[in-house]
Amino acid sequence: MSDNQSNLSGSEMNTSDASNDAGTDQGRVFRDDPLPNWWKLIFVVTIAFAPPYFFWFHNGAPGRTAAERYDAALAANLRLQFAEIGELSATRENVLKFLYEDSWLKVGRAVFKSNCVSCHGSEGGGLAGPNLCDDSYKNIKEIGDILKVLQNGAGGGAMPAWQGKLSPNELVLVSSYVASLRGSNPATAKPAEGQEIAAWPPKPVEQEKSAEANSQSDSSPDEG
Amino acid sequence: MNSGAELGADMTEASSASFGELDVKSFDDSIVRMFAAATLLWGLFAILVGLGVAHLLVIPKMFGGSEVYSFARLRPLHSSVALYAFLVNGMFAALYYSVQRLCGVRIWSAALAWLHFVAWQVVIGMAVYTLPRGLMQGRDHAELVQPIYLAMIFIWTVLFGLNYWMTLRRRRIQRLNVSLWFYSATIVTFPVLMAASNVVLPVSWVKSYPLLGGVQDIVLQWCYGQVSVYYLLLMPFLGLMYFFVPMVSGKPISSHRLAIVHFWALVILLLWSGSRNLHHTAIPEWLSTAGMLAGLMLWMPLWGGLLNGWRTLRGGEANFSNSTVYRFLACSLVFYAISTFEASLLSIKSVSAWTQYSDWTIAHLHNGMMGWNGMLAFGAFYWLAPRLFQKKLWSDRAVSVHFWFALIGVLLSVLPIYVSGMKQSNMWNSLDELGYLAHPDFIDSLNASRGMWWARILGGSFYLLGLVVMAGNFLLTWLLSSEPSGLASEDAERLAMLQSSNDLQDGAEIPCLLESAPVLDAARSFERTSALRWHQIWESSPGRFYVIPLLMILIVSIVQLVPVLFLQSSVPKIASVKPYTPLELMGREIYLQKGCYSCHTQVVRPLVAETMRYGDFSRAGEFVYDFPPFWGKRRIGPDLAREGGKQSSKWHWRHLDNPGLLVEGTLMPSYSDLLDSRIDFERIPSYVDSAKLLGVEYEGENEDLVQNAKDQAERIAAEIVSAGGSIQRGGVMTLESQAVALIAYLQRLGTDLNTPVATDDAQVAAAQ
């Protein structure tokens, strides 16, 4: 042991002289490297950072807490989602209008995928709930009824009511999407239930009418 | 100064002389052998169960859907056994060995040590018996039933702690070696934290309720319970590191003052970090910030152990090619470096917003436990084996084989689940260009993980094989090997080195840089203080290593926990949140016993992607009637905090019966037994009584409560039947099946927040 002690680096001190009366060849090594500077620096910085950060973060200024930042992020996301259509009113006309707007059907599809697939299947072919892809419907006589079923539920709670859980925009867009599923015939579709009903009305042609349906839109110039 | 030097020399002489005489007969190593054997056996069991759990994620029907072997029952078993039986037994073995050497005396009472050994194994046996039977507390960091924890605390403090303390008192080496600081702090801290996190009200041997519900129980579990586990995986293992690394490398600890600084920093800071895993949940936000900052401050103290270990290990006689023990220790330190850095990283709020509830948490944990704790224990055991058996290992090659198996095992277990964790986080949290969920279907995240889950099974198998090789090697050493190991003299030398590096701290030889400099005395005394010589005195009195950690617990409790536990403002009341109905209480109990919380969390965080997927974020006031709350740690299924009203009762009915029929690719097992078994309505009053004991108000006599439950069951059954469900199944009426109780609970979840309270106000107005 004592042989390689003298080779030990820098801050080790061979102090066996101090106790040479022990008369053994056992080395007594005292090694006490200084703390590395980077280590001290980072440690001090993390400590110095903590109290000011804590008091800065919790000084009551608006917009810092998780809930407030969430509100801001949610508002930003809503603007992204619905900037062009604003806040829709949940009406039959809007359901019909967006049935023919493919880009917004995608939004309806996203809402459907998040909320409806566990009963109606990812393609709308039906699981616990009925098939939405054929021409037969259980509680629907015409396109506006889709919205009503969504809002109020049906089948004694088998279909839950979504009013209040989804925004009016989402209710309209997912209704349009459900209407658009008609005739898509996915591979895993359930057999038809209910009664066959007439085809959806065609796309409303008059520009004025669609502007009316869009009455609450921010982007509508008439509304000012 | 001079006398100090002489004193130091005398002490050194005394200690090295005593080591010269000490041979193995001076110590009691039989207890070490017993704990080591238990470690190996429980280790095999723990990893085997872990492999079973891992298989259930890729082959959900692997065990034929048997309840005892379901994921929700095996997962807590795996984690409890891996921690308390594998790693802690290993720690006990190495600790009993090192403490005797570092104190220079036999263990105080061999009988007590044996009792400790037997009792600890019995307690683990109790855990193995209860957990698969659904006897759990359902609390994230206190899953075992209360009597087991009480037994653990008793064994730890009396059978183990007292023996340790008395050994310290009778030690022949005055200064406590670094390892002993870490051991002492753990031995005093762990049982206190464990006891504090188990403040529960027992109503029977196997059933107890937390005294404080909701957010307060969560804080108790994480700020005491989780920290106690954290303490257990860090502090004593650092102590082991400080013993085995110098013994292997033959070099003294590279920096004594770094050891001092990082030890005390850990003692002071670790306890604050419990809330760093609760970011964005319904706990008070200042607590979350405090946890984050503590997590960041912990980075360097944690790495202090790494630096000291690494610098001590390197440059000695052992190296990567000539010593397999060295390999294990070096790898252990590398995994320690990664997982401790990661711990600090994950404590940052925005990082944790991304990683929380995914496989990432699991990867982090396994990185630490398999890599740092496991590899260190293996290294220590291979170093110990020739000393315990007094003969050479049967095969050195087998050690090398184990090393590579273990290394591949850790990497293959951990890296794939980091990847799957990132995939899951990404799929859950990302929005598409329209501002909608990019992956609205939760199942997608499971399907994307499957390949990685297969890979981690391979990793676990390697790890298991490695342990089998180790056990075999030890067995054959015991039975067949005869060549004496002849390590005693080398060990005595190194022990003396380890001890003298401590002893010679005696100030005299350290030059005071400012001694002759023209500065004020104050500067000199500051220089002396910062050179940490005062710590020499501390090292001679073990009491400080007990008292200061205890004091820290007290301080942390006063600053962090008391406000949460006793200030009403921490949990703002929500008028519309009402107690659970008697039937829902029973549903909660089923939820707990089935272990639903193993896969489903019940807390929605205020993050856009999360509220879009699950509904409005959770408020603290929503959980006041949850004893305990089922917040959970991981999402293998979707969050259920807002499940109420999302699906029809009929859907839940069919889903419990056969989840695969409704959700393609689901991992959830069938709970059809709930449809086939009757509710024991007679037990309803006992659940209500427990709730009353906890301060929840219920009106009515027992008969009313039972009637109330029956009425609610009838309503739900009516919904199911009117939606086309069957009236009875196998002789059990729908309205009396346990599934209905669970559905009642599920349909209640998260619905109170937006329930109008007008009727209440009207009543109040009418009363006035």
Contacts between the chains, C-beta under 8 A, distances in Angstrom:
chain1	res1	chain2	res2	distance
A	1	B	250	7.4
A	1	B	493	5.6
A	1	B	497	6.6
A	8	B	251	7.5
A	9	B	315	7.9
A	12	B	252	7.5
A	13	B	509	6.0
A	15	B	504	5.4
A	15	B	509	5.4
A	18	B	5	5.8
A	18	B	8	7.5
A	18	B	9	5.4
A	18	B	504	7.8
A	18	B	508	7.9
A	18	B	509	6.9
A	19	B	8	7.8
A	19	B	9	3.6
A	19	B	12	5.6
A	19	B	13	6.1
A	21	B	9	7.7
A	21	B	13	7.6
A	22	B	9	7.5
A	22	B	12	7.1
A	22	B	13	4.6
A	22	B	16	6.7
A	22	B	17	7.7
A	24	B	16	6.4
A	24	B	17	8.0
A	24	B	20	7.4
A	26	B	16	5.1
A	26	B	20	7.9
A	26	B	493	6.0
A	26	B	496	4.9
A	26	B	497	7.4
A	26	B	500	7.6
A	27	B	497	6.5
A	27	B	500	7.8
A	28	B	12	5.7
A	28	B	16	7.7
A	28	B	496	7.9
A	28	B	497	7.7
A	28	B	500	4.1
A	28	B	501	7.7
A	28	B	503	7.6
A	28	B	504	5.5
A	29	B	251	7.9
A	29	B	252	4.8
A	29	B	497	6.0
A	29	B	500	6.8
A	29	B	501	5.4
A	29	B	504	7.7
A	30	B	252	7.4
A	30	B	256	8.0
A	30	B	500	7.7
A	30	B	501	5.8
A	30	B	504	4.2
A	30	B	505	6.7
A	30	B	509	6.9
A	31	B	251	7.5
A	31	B	252	4.5
A	31	B	253	6.8
A	31	B	254	5.9
A	31	B	255	7.3
A	31	B	256	7.3
A	31	B	501	6.1
A	32	B	255	5.8
A	32	B	256	4.6
A	32	B	257	5.7
A	32	B	505	7.7
A	32	B	510	7.5
A	33	B	254	5.0
A	33	B	255	3.9
A	33	B	258	7.0
A	33	B	311	6.9
A	34	B	255	7.2
A	34	B	257	7.4
A	35	B	255	6.9
A	35	B	257	6.6
A	35	B	258	5.4
A	35	B	261	6.6
A	36	B	307	6.9
A	39	B	258	7.8
A	39	B	300	5.7
A	39	B	303	7.1
A	39	B	304	7.1
A	39	B	307	6.7
A	42	B	299	7.0
A	42	B	300	5.2
A	43	B	265	7.5
A	43	B	297	7.6
A	43	B	300	3.7
A	43	B	301	7.2
A	46	B	296	4.9
A	46	B	297	4.6
A	46	B	299	6.4
A	46	B	300	6.7
A	47	B	297	5.6
A	49	B	293	7.6
A	49	B	296	7.3
A	50	B	293	4.1
A	50	B	294	7.9
A	50	B	296	7.2
A	50	B	297	6.0
A	53	B	289	7.8
A	53	B	293	6.6
A	54	B	286	7.6
A	54	B	289	5.8
A	54	B	290	6.9
A	54	B	293	6.2
A	57	B	289	5.7
A	58	B	285	7.4
A	58	B	286	5.4
A	58	B	289	6.6
A	65	B	285	5.4
A	66	B	279	8.0
A	66	B	280	5.4
A	66	B	285	6.0
A	66	B	288	7.9
A	66	B	349	7.9
A	66	B	605	7.8
A	66	B	606	5.1
A	67	B	606	5.4
A	67	B	617	7.6
A	69	B	606	7.7
A	70	B	606	3.5
A	70	B	607	6.8
A	70	B	608	7.1
A	70	B	611	7.6
A	70	B	617	6.8
A	73	B	607	7.7
A	73	B	608	4.9
A	74	B	608	5.5
A	74	B	611	7.3
A	77	B	431	6.9
A	77	B	435	4.7
A	77	B	608	5.1
A	78	B	435	7.5
A	80	B	434	7.3
A	80	B	435	3.8
A	81	B	434	6.3
A	81	B	435	3.9
A	81	B	436	6.8
A	106	B	434	6.4
A	107	B	434	5.5
A	107	B	436	6.3
A	110	B	432	7.3
A	110	B	434	6.7
A	110	B	436	3.6
A	110	B	437	6.4
A	110	B	440	6.0
A	111	B	436	7.4
A	113	B	437	7.6
A	113	B	440	3.7
A	113	B	441	5.9
A	114	B	436	7.6
A	114	B	437	5.8
A	114	B	440	4.1
A	114	B	612	6.8
A	114	B	613	6.4
A	115	B	646	7.7
A	117	B	440	7.9
A	117	B	441	6.3
A	118	B	647	6.4
A	118	B	651	6.9
A	118	B	662	6.2
A	118	B	663	6.2
A	119	B	647	7.0
A	119	B	648	7.5
A	119	B	651	5.9
A	119	B	662	7.5
A	122	B	441	6.6
A	122	B	664	7.9
A	127	B	661	7.5
A	127	B	662	5.4
A	128	B	648	7.5
A	128	B	650	6.8
A	128	B	651	5.0
A	128	B	654	5.9
A	128	B	662	5.8
A	155	B	648	7.8
A	155	B	722	7.9
A	155	B	723	5.8
A	156	B	719	6.3
A	156	B	722	4.5
A	156	B	723	6.1
A	157	B	648	5.4
A	157	B	649	6.8
A	157	B	650	8.0
A	157	B	719	5.0
A	157	B	723	6.9
A	158	B	648	4.6
A	158	B	650	5.6
A	158	B	651	7.8
A	158	B	719	7.8
A	158	B	722	7.9
A	158	B	723	3.8
A	158	B	724	7.5
A	159	B	648	6.9
A	160	B	645	5.6
A	160	B	646	6.8
A	160	B	647	7.0
A	160	B	648	6.0
A	164	B	754	7.2
A	165	B	615	7.2
A	165	B	645	7.5
A	165	B	646	7.9
